[in-house]
Amino acid sequence: ILRSLSGVVILIYVVNDIKSNSIKRTKK
């Protein structure tokens, strides 16, 4: 359970990072 939970947290972190990067590209 702990491993899958950490996997989900990492996935959310990566998705948020991609979203922020796409926003920066749009601003440019």
DSSP file (Angstrom, degrees, kcal/mol; ACC not computed):
  #  RESIDUE AA STRUCTURE BP1 BP2  ACC     N-H-->O    O-->H-N    N-H-->O    O-->H-N    TCO  KAPPA ALPHA  PHI   PSI    X-CA   Y-CA   Z-CA
    1    1 A I     >        0   0    0      0, 0.0     4,-2.3     0, 0.0     5,-0.2   0.000 360.0 360.0 360.0 -44.0    0.0    0.0    0.0
    2    2 A L  H  >  +     0   0    0      1,-0.2     4,-2.4     2,-0.2     5,-0.2   0.901 360.0  51.2 -62.2 -40.7    2.8    2.4    0.9
    3    3 A R  H  > S+     0   0    0      1,-0.2     4,-2.0     2,-0.2    -1,-0.2   0.935 111.1  46.3 -64.0 -45.4    4.6    1.9   -2.4
    4    4 A S  H  > S+     0   0    0      1,-0.2     4,-2.0     2,-0.2    -1,-0.2   0.877 111.0  54.2 -65.1 -35.6    1.5    2.5   -4.5
    5    5 A L  H  X S+     0   0    0     -4,-2.3     4,-2.2     1,-0.2    -1,-0.2   0.936 109.1  46.6 -63.5 -46.1    0.7    5.6   -2.4
    6    6 A S  H  X S+     0   0    0     -4,-2.4     4,-2.5     1,-0.2    -1,-0.2   0.869 109.6  56.0 -63.9 -34.8    4.2    7.1   -3.0
    7    7 A G  H  X S+     0   0    0     -4,-2.0     4,-2.2     1,-0.2    -1,-0.2   0.899 107.5  48.1 -62.9 -40.4    3.8    6.2   -6.7
    8    8 A V  H  X S+     0   0    0     -4,-2.0     4,-2.6     2,-0.2    -2,-0.2   0.909 110.3  51.6 -66.8 -41.2    0.6    8.3   -6.8
    9    9 A V  H  X S+     0   0    0     -4,-2.2     4,-2.4     1,-0.2    -2,-0.2   0.920 111.2  47.4 -61.3 -43.8    2.3   11.2   -5.1
   10   10 A I  H  X S+     0   0    0     -4,-2.5     4,-2.6     2,-0.2    -1,-0.2   0.907 111.0  52.2 -63.6 -41.2    5.1   11.1   -7.6
   11   11 A L  H  X S+     0   0    0     -4,-2.2     4,-2.5     1,-0.2    -2,-0.2   0.927 110.8  46.6 -61.7 -45.4    2.7   11.0  -10.4
   12   12 A I  H  X S+     0   0    0     -4,-2.6     4,-2.6     1,-0.2    -1,-0.2   0.904 111.7  52.0 -62.9 -41.0    0.7   14.0   -9.2
   13   13 A Y  H  X S+     0   0    0     -4,-2.4     4,-2.0     1,-0.2    -2,-0.2   0.912 111.2  46.8 -62.4 -42.5    4.0   15.9   -8.6
   14   14 A V  H  X S+     0   0    0     -4,-2.6     4,-2.5     2,-0.2    -2,-0.2   0.913 111.6  50.9 -65.8 -42.6    5.1   15.1  -12.2
   15   15 A V  H  X S+     0   0    0     -4,-2.5     4,-2.5     1,-0.2    -2,-0.2   0.920 110.7  48.8 -62.2 -43.2    1.7   16.1  -13.6
   16   16 A N  H  X S+     0   0    0     -4,-2.6     4,-2.5     1,-0.2    -1,-0.2   0.889 110.6  51.5 -63.3 -38.1    1.8   19.4  -11.7
   17   17 A D  H  X S+     0   0    0     -4,-2.0     4,-2.2     2,-0.2    -2,-0.2   0.914 110.5  48.0 -65.4 -41.9    5.4   20.1  -13.0
   18   18 A I  H  X S+     0   0    0     -4,-2.5     4,-2.5     2,-0.2    -2,-0.2   0.910 111.2  51.1 -64.7 -41.3    4.3   19.4  -16.6
   19   19 A K  H  X S+     0   0    0     -4,-2.5     4,-2.1     1,-0.2    -2,-0.2   0.928 110.8  48.0 -62.2 -44.8    1.3   21.8  -16.2
   20   20 A S  H  X S+     0   0    0     -4,-2.5     4,-2.2     1,-0.2    -1,-0.2   0.881 111.8  50.7 -64.0 -37.4    3.5   24.6  -14.8
   21   21 A N  H  X S+     0   0    0     -4,-2.2     4,-2.2     1,-0.2    -1,-0.2   0.911 109.7  49.4 -66.9 -41.0    5.9   24.1  -17.7
   22   22 A S  H  X S+     0   0    0     -4,-2.5     4,-2.1     1,-0.2    -1,-0.2   0.872 110.0  52.1 -66.1 -35.1    3.1   24.3  -20.2
   23   23 A I  H  X S+     0   0    0     -4,-2.1     4,-2.4     2,-0.2    -1,-0.2   0.912 108.7  50.3 -66.0 -41.6    1.8   27.5  -18.6
   24   24 A K  H  X S+     0   0    0     -4,-2.2     4,-2.1     1,-0.2    -2,-0.2   0.911 110.1  50.2 -62.3 -41.2    5.3   29.0  -18.8
   25   25 A R  H  < S+     0   0    0     -4,-2.2    -1,-0.2     1,-0.2    -2,-0.2   0.903 110.0  50.6 -63.5 -39.8    5.5   28.1  -22.5
   26   26 A T  H  < S+     0   0    0     -4,-2.1    -1,-0.2     1,-0.2    -2,-0.2   0.900 108.8  51.5 -65.7 -39.5    2.1   29.7  -23.1
   27   27 A K  H  <        0   0    0     -4,-2.4    -1,-0.2     1,-0.3    -2,-0.2   0.893 360.0 360.0 -64.2 -38.8    3.2   32.9  -21.3
   28   28 A K     <        0   0    0     -4,-2.1    -1,-0.3    -5,-0.2    -2,-0.2   0.509 360.0 360.0 -67.0 360.0    6.3   33.1  -23.5
